[in-house]
Each structure stands twice: as structure tokens, then as C-alpha cells.
Amino acid sequence: MAYHRPAGHWDTIHGTGENSMSGQSGGQNDIISDVTSALQRGDLAGATGTLERALERDPDNAAYHDQMAGVLYLARRHSDALLHARRAVELAPDVAKYLRGEATILIALDCDDEAIGTLEKVLALTPRDVDARNDLGATYMKTGDFSAAEEQFRRAIDDDPGAITVQNNLGFLLGTQNRLAEAEDIFEALLDRMPNNPDLLYQLSHVRFQLNHCLAAESSLRQALDQRPDFVDALVLLAQIRARRGFFEESRALIRRVQSLRPRNPRVFELLANIYISYHKPREAINAYKAALKIDPISYQALAGLSLFGSDQWGLDLCQQIDRARKALGPENINLRINLDFAKARALERVNKFEESWHEAVRANGDYCTHYRIEEEQTADVPSKTGPRKDDTSRDPSLSPSRGSGQPPFVIITGMPRSGKSTAEELMARVPSMKRGYESNIFSEIVEELNQRLGLTGANMPDDPITSYFSEFRELLQAKLADHLGGCSAYTVTIHAEYLINNIDNIKSMMPNVYFIFTDRDIWDNALRIFLSNYIKGDFDYAYRLSSIMRHIRSWRSAVHDWLKAEPERCLAVGYEQMVADPSSTLAQICKFCDLPMSDLPPRKLYDDTGCAEPYKDMMMSHLKDEGWLGEGMASWT
């Protein structure tokens, strides 16, 4: 997504034949007409020559200087253009049009503070100049002053409710601030006025994808591609969505199409790397990220992705590359800069610079909370409502899975973020004929389809869709199960959602053979990974203080402990450390519990991230003490 400014500010260049100064001579109009004709023929040299001769005869003619500034601007000779624009303003300081020309060139030269001052002079002369106000808002956004940018965009829309470019910019600004629901409303309104516009459909899809409304995003993208089949950015985003939904082969086919259209596209390699990560192929992922960096040395996604892996091969070079990429980003790219800050923290950790890594992570987290106005009381943890409901009875009185139901087991792996869910899914990959969700799951699609079916948006969307819409949820779930459970020994998905853990009693009445595997790990390692890692891929679900993360983990563990006692035949807890230390025994335990066939092949070697918080504990304890943490909830449940 990108913001837009109106094109061109020298009206006479494009053939209007008007000039803002009074008392023009016929000769002056003839010269401007000749310049316009030359430009319409694409003859920049001819237009420049005509104006040079005119200025030799009349060096103090402000209109000629303004026209010359415009011609040189079109020729991308911005520094020379600025000299003429300033001379025009010097000769006629109260002509708004000349000031607009100067501001346009200042913007092109990245002289943003001067451009802001000049645009404010324009608006003092012509307060209802929507294009000038749009430029002022876009320049404020470029400098990172988002509140001032929003004020200017909204004032411009008040003056001209039909200003499409301004509304597009406001939508982009809101998306930049993660105010995604507001951005979605703006792009939907624009599409009402410009149906099937592929650019607007793409931007709406981008916002919906960030909202994790993948089905709606995919629908908008396919409409955009109907209008423009070779729309590369739309193809890349569609490939990304298909991969997130687990359709990896289709995603790779889309990637091959993009490569045929634009062979040197770094985003393709970044997406390939993400697919390889989903397939647990780290070497291929690293090679794909490196290929992206060969095309774009400051590819933030590739740099952030490489920081996920051991850095012995490239050491501090990765940190230096991240620094260069960060400097190349403008202030409006706050998400990308925070993303790179966390990537640098990870890269520093990989070369054992733990104190530097910690301070980088703390600063990045602080920047995020400040930018999105996340106040302390908002990050304080609310007591969890998860766990068995003491005053409710199950919709199905049987606590035992229906082993004779004829349906293969459906295994839900759930737990805190970074607690080892994907490791458990990888461990279970050795089960014969196992279908995997590859960290995608049918529940998120059901929730999205449910919201679309019932017209639920924003504040109307329920926190607990299963309890709120039990019958509708069950209908959609059973339709999904018919698609997913055929021809397999079992199906497994990973998910972290409190509405799910809060509804085990309801889910077991919908699915006759469901099991829950709860993952857990050392609380310090878990908290560090949430704090340090979740921003690497742009996952902004947690902007917590460290103490809030600790409370959240404790709350989650308490709920799991209750479910293990309430549903012992459906719920099993597996520790990350246990999986890494003895994968064969852990897999045997899971297979026995879920009534799954055992493979003759040994489990793959699992990624060992145990004890990752050990070098950080002193700093974490100090940080927690500053936040008023009392150390409660440190004991692990078993």
C-alpha cells in the first residue's frame, strides 16, 4: 500500500493556458502556449529552449520562472527547478500557484520541513485548496507526524467529500497505525463509488489480510485479478493468503506465475521462505531469504526472517544490514522499523550479545506501545475467563471421546504463543496418513464465515463466537470436517484462542472424536520468546509489558490445569522440554492417548530452544521488578 499526491501543479504546462497574474501580455500567452505544445509532443528540450529565450528577454517574469520550474521538474532536474520556483515566489510572493510549485519540488527533494512551511503559506492564501491540504497531510505522514496528517486529510475531506485521493491517503494512514477496521470502512466506501477498481480492491484486501479476514481478502483479490490478471502485487498477496490457509502447492503455482511476470521480485522469495518455514525446511528458507537480499539488500522481511535462524555464518553483518535497512525507512514506516528493531534484538542474541539484545528489544517494545498509544492500564492483564465453567453443564454429558464413531481423531494443539505448538505438530508428522494444518486451522475460517454470514463487524464481533452462536458455529464446523477428515488417520491443527479453550465442553459435543494437546514450556523461556520474537513477522497481537506476559502465561496455565482435571480423557499436557529431550517417547504418549497409529520411522530431530532465557534472567528480573511484578505464578504445573 502507498499514499498518493495529486499529479502536477503547473496547470499551464498541461494546456489550460491560464496564468494567475493579471495584466498578461499577448506575447506571454503565446510563449506559454508554445511551451504547452512542446510538452504535449514530449519535447522537453524544446520547451526549455523557449523559456530560456523568454527569460533572456524578460528575466523578472514570475510566470516564466514558474513555467521553467515545471519543465525542469518534469525533466527530473529538481535542484535547478527549485531555483526557478523560488525566483517566481520572490517576484510574486502572494501567488498561491507559485508557492504550490515550490512545495512540489521541495517534496521531491525530500525537504519536508520546508515543504510543510510552504504549503501552510499556500493554505493561508487559499484555505480550501484540497490538493494542497492533501500534500500537507502526506508530508506530515512522511515525517511521522500522524496526528497532524490525519487532521489535514479530514479537513480536506470536509471541504471536498468526493476527494478520492485524500480518502485513499486517510485509509493508508489508518492502516499504518493499525486502525484497520477504520481503514477497511474507508476503502469499502471508496469501492461503492468506484466498483471493481483493482487498486482499491487490492488495498482493501491488504487491510483484511492484516485483520486476518483471509476469506474476505481472497474474495477482493480475485475481483481485482479479474480486472487486471497480471496485477503482480495482488498475485503475491493471494499467494500469501493461500499459504496461510495451508494451500501451499497453489501458493507456489502463484509464485511461479509472479516470477514469470517479474523475475526479480524480492517478495516472491520472502514468501517462499515463509512456506519453507511452514514445511520446517530451514535451509531452504535461509537460501530464499538470501535470494531476496541479492535483489533488495534492505529487504526488511528477509532480514527479519534471517534473524530467526542461527547467525554463526554471518554474525554481526546481519545487524549492520538491519541498521542500513532501518535508516532507509521513512518515519511513516513505523511498523517496519519496529519489526527490524526486534529482528536486530534476535540477531544480537544469536551472537551472544545478550545485554545489547535485551535493550534493543525493550526499546522496540516501548516504541510500539508509545506509537499506538498503548497505556499501562490497557496492558495490565485481566483475570482470565478460560477454563471449565463451574455453573454450566456440558451439552454432551459424556466425557469420553467416541472411539467408535467412525471419524478419525481431530487433534487440537493449543497453548501460549511460543510454547511449542508447532513443535508438537511437527512431532506428529510421523503419524501415518496424518493431515496437518501447518499452523493454519479451520476455526479461524469458521469465525470469519460466521461473521460474514451474520453481518458482524467491529464491536459486534463476539469474543466468544462458539457460545454466542453455537448452532451456526456447529453447522459450519461440520461442513468443514466433511472436507478435511476424509482419507486420513487423523487431522491436527494448532491454535491459540481463549474462546476455544473456554469451549472444550461445547467443541466435544460438535466433534465426536476430538482431543486437546496443551503445550507448555519454562515460563522464563516462554515469556522471553513472546517478548522478543512475536514482532519479527509483523504479529502485533502482544504489546504487553513483560509482567503482563507473565500474568497471561500464569492465567493460561491455571485454565489448562482445570481442564486436565475436568476432561482427563480428552486433554493431555506435553512439555516443550519433554518433546525435545525424548521425541520418540513423547510421540508414543500422544499416539496412545489419541488412539493413533505409530510410525516405524523415528521422529525428526526437533529444534532445541530450551534454556533460551538463561542469559537474560537477571535483566528480566530487574525489568519485572521495575514493573511491580511480585513473582507469583512461577511454579510450573504438571
C-alpha positions in Angstrom: 0.0 0.0 0.0 1.2 3.6 -0.6 -0.2 7.1 -0.2 -0.7 9.4 -3.2 -0.4 13.0 -4.1 -2.2 14.7 -6.9 -0.1 14.8 -10.1 1.3 18.1 -11.3 0.8 21.6 -10.0 1.7 23.7 -13.1 -1.7 23.9 -14.8 -0.5 25.8 -17.8 2.0 23.1 -18.6 -0.9 20.8 -19.3 -2.6 23.2 -21.6 -5.1 25.3 -19.7 -3.5 28.5 -21.0 -4.3 30.3 -17.8 -2.0 32.3 -15.6 -2.6 33.6 -12.1 -1.1 37.0 -12.7 -3.2 39.8 -14.1 -2.2 42.1 -16.9 -0.6 39.4 -19.1 0.7 40.3 -22.5 -0.3 38.6 -25.6 3.3 37.6 -26.1 3.5 35.9 -22.8 0.4 33.9 -23.6 2.0 32.9 -26.9 5.2 31.7 -25.2 3.2 29.7 -22.6 1.1 28.2 -25.5 4.4 27.2 -27.3 5.7 25.6 -24.1 2.5 23.6 -23.7 2.6 22.4 -27.3 6.2 21.3 -26.9 5.4 19.3 -23.8 2.4 17.7 -25.4 4.8 16.4 -28.1 7.2 15.2 -25.4 9.7 17.8 -26.4 11.2 18.8 -23.1 14.3 20.3 -24.7 12.1 22.5 -27.0 10.0 23.7 -24.0 13.2 24.5 -22.1 14.7 26.4 -25.0 11.6 28.5 -25.5 11.6 29.5 -21.8 15.3 30.2 -21.8 14.9 32.7 -24.7 11.9 34.3 -23.0 13.8 34.7 -19.7 16.7 36.3 -21.5 14.3 39.0 -22.8 12.3 39.3 -19.5 14.4 37.9 -16.6 11.9 39.2 -13.9 8.8 37.5 -15.3 7.4 35.3 -12.5 5.2 33.3 -14.8 8.2 32.3 -17.0 10.2 31.2 -13.9 7.2 29.2 -12.7 6.9 27.5 -16.1 10.6 26.8 -16.2 10.4 25.2 -12.8 7.6 23.0 -14.0 9.5 21.9 -17.2 12.7 21.2 -15.2 10.6 19.3 -12.6 9.2 17.1 -15.4 12.8 16.6 -16.6 13.7 15.5 -13.0 16.2 18.3 -12.7 14.8 19.1 -9.3 17.6 21.3 -7.9 17.5 23.6 -11.0 13.7 23.6 -10.9 13.8 24.8 -7.3 15.9 27.9 -8.2 13.3 29.0 -10.7 10.3 28.2 -8.4 11.9 30.3 -5.6 12.6 33.1 -8.1 8.9 33.1 -9.1 7.8 33.3 -5.4 10.3 36.1 -4.8 8.8 38.1 -7.6 5.2 37.3 -6.7 5.1 36.2 -3.1 1.3 36.2 -2.8 0.5 34.0 -5.7 -0.6 30.6 -4.3 0.1 28.8 -7.5 3.8 29.6 -7.4 4.1 28.6 -3.8 2.4 25.3 -4.8 5.1 24.7 -7.4 7.9 25.4 -4.9 6.3 23.0 -2.4 6.0 20.2 -5.0 9.7 20.5 -5.8 10.7 20.6 -2.1 8.7 17.4 -1.6 10.5 15.7 -4.5 13.8 16.8 -2.9 12.7 15.3 0.5 13.0 18.8 2.1 9.9 18.0 4.1 10.1 20.7 6.8 10.5 23.4 4.2 7.6 21.9 2.1 5.3 21.9 5.2 6.1 25.6 5.8 5.5 26.5 2.1 2.2 24.5 2.0 1.0 26.3 5.1 1.6 29.6 3.2 -0.5 28.3 0.3 -3.3 27.4 2.6 -3.2 30.8 4.3 -3.9 32.3 0.9 -6.3 29.6 -0.4 -7.7 27.7 2.7 -10.0 25.4 0.6 -7.2 24.1 -1.7 -7.9 20.4 -1.2 -4.8 19.3 -3.2 -2.5 21.5 -1.1 -4.1 20.2 2.1 -3.7 16.6 0.8 0.0 17.3 0.1 0.4 18.8 3.6 -1.1 15.7 5.2 1.0 13.4 3.1 4.1 15.3 4.0 3.2 15.2 7.7 2.7 11.4 7.3 6.1 11.1 5.7 7.7 12.8 8.7 5.9 10.6 11.1 3.5 13.2 12.5 0.4 11.1 12.1 -2.0 13.1 14.2 -1.2 16.3 12.1 -1.6 14.2 8.9 -4.9 12.9 9.9 -6.2 16.4 10.8 -5.2 17.7 7.3 -6.8 14.7 5.5 -10.0 15.0 7.4 -10.2 18.8 6.8 -9.7 18.2 3.1 -12.5 15.7 3.1 -14.7 18.2 4.9 -14.0 20.7 2.2 -14.5 18.1 -0.6 -16.2 14.8 0.4 -15.6 13.5 -3.0 -11.8 13.8 -2.9 -10.9 10.2 -3.7 -7.1 10.6 -3.4 -7.4 12.2 0.1 -9.7 9.4 1.3 -7.2 6.8 -0.1 -4.4 8.5 1.9 -6.5 8.6 5.0 -7.2 4.9 4.6 -3.5 4.2 4.2 -2.7 6.4 7.3 -5.2 4.5 9.4 -3.8 1.2 8.2 -0.2 2.4 9.1 -1.5 3.0 12.7 -3.1 -0.5 12.8 -6.5 1.2 12.9 -7.6 -1.5 10.4 -11.3 -1.5 10.9 -11.5 2.2 10.2 -9.2 1.8 7.1 -11.5 -1.1 5.9 -14.6 1.2 6.2 -12.9 3.9 4.1 -11.8 1.5 1.3 -15.2 -0.1 1.2 -16.8 3.3 0.9 -14.5 4.2 -2.0 -15.4 0.9 -3.7 -19.0 1.9 -3.5 -18.1 4.9 -5.7 -15.6 3.1 -7.9 -16.8 -0.6 -8.1 -14.2 -3.1 -9.3 -11.3 -0.7 -9.1 -8.4 -3.1 -8.9 -6.1 -0.8 -6.9 -8.8 -0.2 -4.3 -9.7 -3.9 -4.2 -6.0 -4.7 -3.5 -5.8 -2.1 -0.7 -9.0 -3.4 0.9 -7.6 -7.0 0.6 -4.3 -5.8 2.2 -6.2 -4.4 5.2 -8.4 -7.5 5.5 -5.4 -9.7 5.4 -3.9 -7.8 8.3 -7.2 -8.3 10.1 -6.8 -12.0 9.4 -10.0 -11.9 7.4 -8.4 -14.2 4.9 -11.6 -15.3 3.1 -12.8 -11.8 2.5 -9.3 -10.6 1.5 -9.1 -13.5 -1.0 -12.5 -12.6 -2.5 -11.5 -9.0 -3.0 -8.2 -10.1 -4.6 -9.8 -12.4 -7.0 -12.1 -9.5 -8.1 -9.0 -7.3 -8.6 -7.3 -10.0 -10.7 -10.5 -10.4 -12.8 -10.0 -6.8 -13.8 -6.1 -7.0 -14.1 -4.9 -10.6 -14.4 -1.2 -9.7 -14.3 -1.5 -7.5 -11.2 1.7 -8.7 -9.5 1.2 -7.3 -6.0 -2.3 -8.9 -6.0 -0.9 -12.2 -7.1 1.8 -12.1 -4.4 -0.8 -11.3 -1.7 -3.1 -14.0 -2.9 -0.2 -16.5 -2.8 0.5 -15.3 0.8 -3.2 -15.9 1.8 -3.3 -19.3 0.2 -0.2 -20.3 2.0 -1.6 -19.0 5.4 -4.7 -21.2 4.7 -2.5 -24.2 4.1 -2.8 -24.4 0.3 0.9 -24.5 -0.3 1.0 -26.0 -3.8 -1.4 -23.5 -5.1 0.6 -20.8 -3.4 3.8 -22.0 -5.1 2.0 -22.0 -8.5 1.0 -18.4 -8.0 4.6 -17.6 -7.1 5.8 -19.2 -10.3 3.4 -17.0 -12.2 4.7 -13.9 -10.5 8.3 -15.0 -11.3 7.4 -15.2 -15.0 5.9 -11.7 -14.9 8.6 -10.1 -12.7 11.6 -12.3 -12.2 13.5 -10.0 -9.8 10.7 -9.6 -7.2 12.1 -10.0 -3.6 8.7 -10.5 -2.1 8.4 -13.8 -4.0 11.5 -15.2 -2.3 10.3 -13.8 1.1 7.0 -15.7 0.6 8.8 -18.9 -0.5 10.9 -18.7 2.7 7.7 -18.5 4.8 6.4 -21.6 3.0 9.6 -23.4 3.7 9.4 -22.5 7.4 5.9 -23.9 7.4 7.3 -27.1 5.9 10.1 -27.0 8.6 12.8 -26.7 5.9 15.1 -24.1 7.5 18.0 -24.4 5.0 15.7 -23.7 2.0 14.1 -20.8 3.9 17.6 -19.3 4.6 18.5 -19.6 0.9 15.2 -18.0 -0.2 15.8 -15.0 2.2 19.3 -14.6 0.9 18.0 -14.6 -2.7 15.6 -11.8 -1.7 18.5 -9.8 -0.3 20.5 -10.2 -3.5 17.7 -8.4 -5.2 16.9 -5.9 -2.4 19.8 -5.5 0.1 17.4 -3.8 2.5 14.5 -6.2 2.3 13.2 -5.9 5.8 11.2 -9.2 5.7 14.3 -11.1 4.6 16.5 -9.5 7.3 13.8 -10.2 9.9 13.4 -13.7 8.7 17.2 -14.5 8.8 17.3 -13.3 12.4 15.0 -16.3 13.2 17.9 -18.7 12.5 21.4 -19.2 13.9 23.7 -16.4 12.9 27.1 -18.0 13.2 27.6 -17.8 9.4 27.0 -14.1 9.1 27.4 -12.8 12.7 27.3 -9.1 13.2 27.0 -8.5 9.4 23.3 -9.1 9.8 23.0 -6.4 12.5 24.8 -4.0 10.2 22.4 -4.8 7.3 19.4 -4.3 9.6 20.8 -0.9 10.6 21.2 0.1 6.9 17.6 -1.1 6.2 16.3 0.8 9.1 17.9 4.1 8.1 16.4 3.7 4.6 12.9 3.7 6.0 11.0 6.9 6.4 9.2 7.8 9.7 5.9 6.7 8.2 7.1 3.1 8.2 6.8 2.7 12.0 5.7 -0.9 11.8 8.7 -1.9 9.6 11.1 -0.1 11.8 9.8 -1.8 15.0 9.9 -5.1 13.1 13.6 -4.5 12.3 14.4 -3.5 15.8 13.1 -6.8 17.1 15.0 -8.6 14.3 18.2 -6.9 15.4 17.5 -7.9 19.0 17.2 -11.5 17.8 20.3 -11.2 15.6 22.3 -9.8 18.6 21.1 -12.8 20.7 22.4 -15.2 18.1 25.9 -13.8 18.5 25.6 -13.9 22.3 25.3 -10.2 22.8 22.6 -10.7 25.3 22.6 -7.3 27.1 22.5 -5.4 23.8 19.8 -7.7 22.6 17.7 -7.1 25.6 18.0 -3.3 25.5 17.1 -3.3 21.8 14.0 -5.4 22.5 12.9 -3.2 25.4 13.3 -0.1 23.2 11.4 -1.6 20.3 8.5 -2.7 22.6 8.5 0.8 24.2 8.3 2.4 20.8 5.4 0.2 19.8 3.4 0.9 22.9 4.1 4.7 22.6 3.2 4.8 18.9 0.0 3.0 19.3 -0.9 4.9 22.5 -1.0 1.7 24.5 -1.3 2.8 28.1 -0.2 0.9 31.1 -3.8 0.1 32.3 -4.5 -1.3 28.8 -1.6 -3.7 29.0 -2.4 -4.8 32.6 -3.7 -8.4 32.4 -7.4 -9.0 33.0 -8.2 -12.2 35.0 -8.8 -15.0 32.5 -12.3 -16.3 31.9 -10.9 -19.5 30.5 -11.4 -22.9 32.0 -14.4 -25.1 32.7 -17.5 -23.3 33.6 -18.4 -24.1 37.2 -22.1 -23.3 36.7 -22.6 -24.9 33.3 -23.2 -28.5 32.3 -21.8 -29.9 29.1 -24.1 -30.1 26.1 -22.8 -33.7 25.9 -22.7 -35.5 29.2 -20.1 -38.0 28.0 -16.5 -37.0 28.8 -15.1 -39.8 26.7 -14.1 -39.5 23.1 -16.3 -41.5 20.7 -13.7 -44.0 19.5 -16.4 -46.0 17.6 -17.8 -43.0 15.8 -16.0 -43.9 12.5 -14.4 -40.5 12.3 -10.6 -40.1 12.5 -9.4 -38.2 15.6 -9.3 -34.4 15.3 -6.4 -33.2 17.4 -6.3 -29.6 18.5 -2.8 -28.4 19.7 -3.2 -25.3 21.8 -1.1 -23.3 24.3 0.5 -19.9 24.8 2.4 -18.4 21.8 5.9 -19.7 21.6 5.1 -22.6 23.9 5.9 -25.4 21.3 2.6 -25.8 19.4 4.3 -26.1 16.0 6.9 -28.4 17.5 4.2 -30.7 18.6 2.6 -30.6 15.2 6.0 -31.4 13.6 6.4 -34.3 16.0 3.1 -35.7 15.0 4.0 -35.5 11.3 5.4 -39.1 11.6 1.9 -40.5 12.3 0.9 -42.5 9.2 -1.7 -40.7 7.0 -1.8 -37.7 9.3 -3.2 -34.4 7.8 -1.6 -31.3 9.2 -2.9 -27.7 9.3 0.7 -26.3 9.1 -0.2 -23.8 11.8 -3.4 -22.8 10.0 -6.7 -24.0 11.3 -10.3 -24.3 10.3 -11.6 -22.4 13.3 -10.4 -19.0 12.1 -12.1 -19.6 8.8 -15.3 -20.6 10.5 -15.2 -17.5 12.7 -14.7 -15.3 9.6 -17.5 -17.1 7.6 -19.8 -16.8 10.7 -19.1 -13.0 10.9 -19.8 -12.6 7.2 -23.0 -14.7 7.3 -24.4 -12.7 10.2 -23.1 -9.4 9.1 -21.0 -8.9 12.3 -18.3 -6.3 12.1 -16.2 -4.3 14.6 -17.7 -4.1 18.1 -20.5 -6.5 17.0 -18.0 -9.4 16.5 -18.2 -11.7 19.6 -15.2 -12.5 21.7 -16.6 -16.0 22.2 -18.3 -17.0 18.8 -19.0 -20.6 19.9 -21.0 -19.6 23.0 -22.7 -16.7 21.2 -23.6 -18.6 18.0 -23.5 -22.2 19.0 -25.8 -23.7 16.3 -24.4 -21.6 13.5 -20.8 -22.4 14.5 -21.6 -26.1 14.7 -23.2 -26.1 11.2 -20.1 -24.5 9.7 -17.7 -26.8 11.6 -19.5 -29.9 10.5 -19.3 -28.8 6.9 -15.5 -28.1 7.3 -15.0 -31.5 8.9 -16.6 -33.2 5.9 -13.9 -31.6 3.7 -10.9 -32.2 6.0 -11.4 -35.6 7.6 -11.6 -37.8 4.6 -8.8 -40.3 3.8 -6.7 -39.6 6.8 -5.8 -41.3 10.1 -6.1 -38.0 12.0 -6.2 -34.3 11.4 -4.3 -31.8 13.6 -4.4 -28.0 13.9 -2.6 -25.6 16.1 -4.4 -22.6 17.6 -4.1 -20.1 20.5 -7.6 -18.6 21.2 -9.2 -18.2 24.6 -12.7 -18.7 23.1 -11.5 -22.2 22.1 -10.1 -23.3 25.5 -13.2 -21.8 27.1 -15.4 -24.1 25.0 -14.0 -27.6 25.2 -17.3 -28.8 26.6 -19.1 -27.3 23.5 -16.5 -28.5 21.0 -16.7 -32.1 22.2 -20.4 -32.0 21.5 -19.8 -30.9 18.0 -16.9 -33.3 17.2 -17.3 -36.9 18.3 -13.5 -37.7 18.4 -11.7 -34.6 19.4 -8.5 -34.4 21.6 -6.7 -31.4 23.0 -2.9 -31.4 23.4 -1.8 -28.5 25.6 1.8 -27.4 25.1 3.9 -25.8 27.9 7.5 -24.7 28.5 9.6 -23.0 31.0 7.9 -19.8 32.0 11.0 -17.6 31.5 11.7 -19.1 28.1 8.1 -18.7 27.1 7.9 -15.0 28.3 11.2 -14.1 26.6 10.1 -15.6 23.3 6.8 -13.8 23.3 8.5 -10.5 24.2 11.4 -10.9 21.8 10.0 -12.8 18.9 6.4 -12.1 18.1 7.1 -8.8 16.2 9.6 -10.5 13.8 6.8 -11.4 11.3 4.6 -8.4 12.0 2.5 -10.2 14.6 1.3 -7.4 16.8 -1.1 -9.3 19.0 1.1 -8.7 22.1 2.2 -5.2 23.0 2.5 -6.2 26.6 4.8 -5.3 29.4 6.9 -8.3 30.5 4.9 -8.5 33.7 1.6 -8.7 31.6 3.1 -11.6 29.6 4.0 -13.4 32.8 0.4 -12.9 34.2 -1.1 -14.1 30.9 1.0 -17.3 31.0 0.0 -17.9 34.6 -3.6 -17.4 33.7 -3.4 -19.8 30.8 -1.7 -22.4 32.9 -4.3 -22.2 35.5 -7.1 -22.8 32.9 -5.2 -25.8 31.5 -4.7 -27.2 35.0 -8.5 -27.1 35.5 -9.2 -28.7 32.1 -6.7 -31.5 32.7 -8.7 -32.4 35.9 -12.1 -31.9 34.3 -11.5 -33.7 30.9 -8.7 -36.3 31.6 -9.8 -38.4 28.6 -9.7 -35.6 26.2 -6.9 -33.3 27.4 -3.2 -34.0 27.6 -0.3 -31.7 28.6 3.1 -32.0 26.8 6.1 -30.0 27.8 8.4 -28.5 25.1 11.5 -29.6 27.0 10.0 -33.2 27.1 9.4 -33.2 23.3 13.0 -32.0 22.6 14.7 -34.4 25.1 12.8 -37.5 24.1 10.7 -37.1 20.9 10.1 -40.9 20.5 8.6 -41.4 23.9 6.6 -38.1 23.7 5.1 -39.2 20.3 4.3 -42.6 21.7 2.5 -41.0 24.6 0.4 -38.7 22.2 -0.4 -41.6 19.9 -1.6 -43.8 22.8 -3.7 -41.0 24.3 -5.3 -40.1 20.9 -5.6 -43.7 19.7 -3.3 -43.0 16.7 -1.2 -45.5 14.7 2.5 -45.3 15.4 5.1 -44.9 12.7 8.0 -47.2 12.3 10.2 -44.2 11.4 11.9 -42.3 14.2 10.7 -38.7 14.8 12.6 -35.9 13.1 15.1 -34.0 15.2 13.3 -31.1 16.7 14.5 -27.6 17.0 16.0 -27.1 20.5 15.3 -23.7 22.0 15.4 -24.8 25.7 17.0 -22.5 28.2 17.0 -19.6 25.8 16.1 -17.2 28.7 19.0 -18.2 30.9 21.4 -15.4 29.8 18.5 -12.9 30.2 17.2 -13.8 33.6 18.9 -11.1 35.6 17.7 -8.4 33.1 14.2 -9.9 33.0 14.0 -10.0 36.8 15.2 -6.3 37.0 12.6 -5.4 34.4 9.8 -7.2 36.2 10.8 -5.6 39.5 10.5 -2.1 37.8 7.1 -3.1 36.7 5.9 -4.1 40.1 5.9 -7.9 39.4 5.8 -9.9 42.7 7.0 -13.2 41.2 3.6 -15.0 41.5 2.9 -17.9 39.3 6.4 -19.1 38.6 5.8 -22.7 39.6 5.1 -25.0 36.6 2.0 -27.2 36.6 2.5 -30.9 35.9 
